[in-house]
């Protein structure tokens, strides 16, 4: 699939369809543990995407959060329900995240906010979009004026002090920190210019691949927390509006 604009349109339509299915299903069935949740809806959403991609993009396999799949080469990378804990509790921040990735390079990204029924879409060289509106990251240039977003991995109970040390550094230096519970939506918000930076540990490719395309195509920058190159599935991630990047690397890694 070499036509990235066409791939983006397919991702938009498939993610929107999966989000519609999620909104229509009332089940809230816990299949794992107390923190790391998966519901019947996660599974149904992933099945829907796999079914459609088998018909409409048959030469490109799917790597999904629930069903696994290939981890190299050209593939669709899917989180069928990002923000499952929010979904289970009725908290309004959950989405479908779908990306086309070639090796370690995200090429197309769609994050469909299932609550508002809005689709964020980007493809390499084509910009980042919310409907007909082109997205651009913020112009904030100093940490003191910056609003950040973060989240916590599933081992937060065991490593709470470690994760909170980064929150403390950010709170001492920036305007504030938010947490939505959906990394994909966080990256979309950053691409839209409504926040200035995002960091988190322990994310998987399906959490970040689509959002990374949104951020970079909106003019932002994404690396690891120490400023080294990032790839989907890296142990940590820092995304910013570019202007703040070096400053935020210093803030978060050195305090």
MOJO-V829669 format. One record per pair of residues at least 24 apart in sequence whose C-alpha atoms are under 10 Angstrom apart, sorted by the first residue. I is the first residue (numbers start at 1). J is the second residue. Records with the same first field share a line. If there is no record, write none. Layout:
BEGIN
I->J  J
END
This chain:
BEGIN
1->57  58  59  60  74  75  100
4->100  107  108  122  123  124  125  126
5->108  122  123  124  125  126
6->108  123
7->57  99  100  107  108  109  123
8->98  99  100  107  108  109  110  121  122  123  124  126
9->108  110  121  122  123
10->52  53  56  57  110
11->49  53  76  97  98  99  100  108  109  110  111  112  119  121  122
12->97  98  99  108  109  110  111  112  118  119  120  121  122
13->52  110  112  119
14->48  49  50  51  52  53  56  96  98  110  112
15->45  46  48  49  78  79  80  95  96  97  98  99  110  111  112  113  114  119
16->95  96  97  110  111  112  113  114  117  118  119
17->45  48  49  52  96  112  114
18->42  44  45  46  47  48  49  52  80  81  95  96  97  112  114
19->45  80  81  94  95  96  97  112  113  114  115  117  118  119
20->45  96  112  114  115  117
21->45  48  114
22->80  81  87  94  95  96  114  115
23->87  114  115  117
26->88
27->88
28->84  85  87  88  89  90
29->88
30->84  85  88
34->85  154
35->84  85  153  154  155  156  157
36->84  85  153  154  155
37->83  84  85  87  88
38->65  66  81  84  85  88
39->81  84  85  87  88
41->80  81  84  87  88
42->66  79  80  81  82  84  96
43->67  80  81
44->80  81
45->78  79  80  81  96
46->78  79  80  81  96
47->80
48->80
49->76  78  79  80  98
50->76  78
60->100
61->100
62->98  99  100
63->98  99  100  101  205  206
64->98  205  206
65->204  205  206  207
71->101  102  103  104  205
72->101  102  103  104
73->101  102  103  104  105
74->100  101  102  103  104  105  106  107
75->99  100  101  102  103  106
76->100  101  102  106  108  109  206  209  210
77->101  102  106  108  109  205  206  207  208  209  210  232
78->110  205  206  207  208  209  210
79->111  184  204  205  206  207  208  209  210
80->206
81->112  114  182  207
82->111  112  113  114  181  182  183  184  185  206  207
83->180  181  182  183  184  185  207
84->181  182
85->181  182
86->180  181  182
87->115
91->115  180  181
92->116  180  181
93->180  181  182  185  186
94->180  181  182  183  184  185
95->119  182  183  184  185
96->184  185  206  207  210
97->183  184  185  206  207  208  209  210  211
98->184  206  207  208  209  210  211
99->123  205  206  207  208  209  210  211  212  213
100->209  210  213
101->205  209  210  213  232
103->231  232
104->205  209  230  231  232  233
105->209  212  213  230  231  232
106->205  208  209  210  211  212  213  214  231  232
107->209  210  212  213  214
108->209  210  211  212  213  214  217
109->208  209  210  211  212  213  214  215  217
110->184  188  209  210  211  213  214
111->184  185  187  188  208  209  210  211  214
112->184  185  188
113->184  185  188
119->188
120->185  188  189  191  192  210  211  214
121->188  210  211  213  214  217
122->210  211  212  213  214  215  216  217  218
123->210  213  214  216  217
124->213  214  216  217
125->213  216  217
126->217  218
127->213  214  215  216  217  218  219
128->188  191  192  213  214  215  216  217  218  219
129->188  191  192  214  217  218
130->188  191  192  214
133->192
134->191  192  217  218
135->188  189  190  191  192  193  214  215  217  218  219
136->190  191  192  193  194  214  215  216  217  218  219  220  241
137->188  189  190  191  192  193  194  195  196  197  214  215  216  217  218  219  220  221  240  241  242  243
138->190  191  192  193  194  195  196  197  218  219  220  240  241  242  243  244
139->193  196  241  242  243  244
140->193  195  196  197  240  241  242  243  244
141->196  241  242  243  244  245  247
142->173  174  175  196  243  244  247  248
143->170  173  174  175  176  196  197  243  244  245  247  248  251
144->170  171  172  173  174  175  176
145->173  174  175  176  196
146->170  173  174  175  176  177  195  196  197  240  241  244  248
147->171  174  175  176  177  178  190  194  195  196  197  198
148->174  175  176  177  178  179  186  190  194  195  196  197  198  199  239  240  248
149->176  177  178  179  180  181  183  186  187  189  190  195  196  197  198  199  200  239
150->177  178  179  180  181  182  183  186  197  198  199  200  201  238
151->177  178  179  180  181  182  183  186  198  199  200  201  202  203
152->179  181  183  199  200  201  202  203
153->200  201  202  203
154->201  202  203
155->202
163->200  201
165->252  255
166->199  200  251  252  253  254  255
167->199  252
168->252  255
169->248  251  252  253  254  255
170->248  251  252  255
172->251  255
173->248  251  252  255
174->248  251
182->207  208
183->207  208  211
184->208  209  210  211  212  214
185->210  211
186->211  239
187->211  212  213  214  215  239  240
188->212  213  214  215  218
189->214  215
190->214  215  218  220  239  240  241
191->215  216  217  218  219  220  221  239  240  241
192->218
193->218  219  220  240  241
195->240  241
196->220  239  240  241  242  243  244  245
197->221  222  238  239  240  241  242  244  245  248
198->222  237  238  239  240  241  248
199->223  224  225  236  237  238  239  240  248  252
200->224  225  235  236  237  238  239
201->225  233  234  235  236  237  238
202->233  234  235  236  237
203->232  233  234  235  236  237
204->232  233  234  235  236
205->231  232  233  234
206->232  233
207->232  233
208->232  233  234  237
209->233
211->239
212->237  239
215->239  240  241  242
216->240  241  242
219->243
220->244  245
221->245
223->249
224->249
225->249  250  252  253
226->250  252  253  254
227->253
END
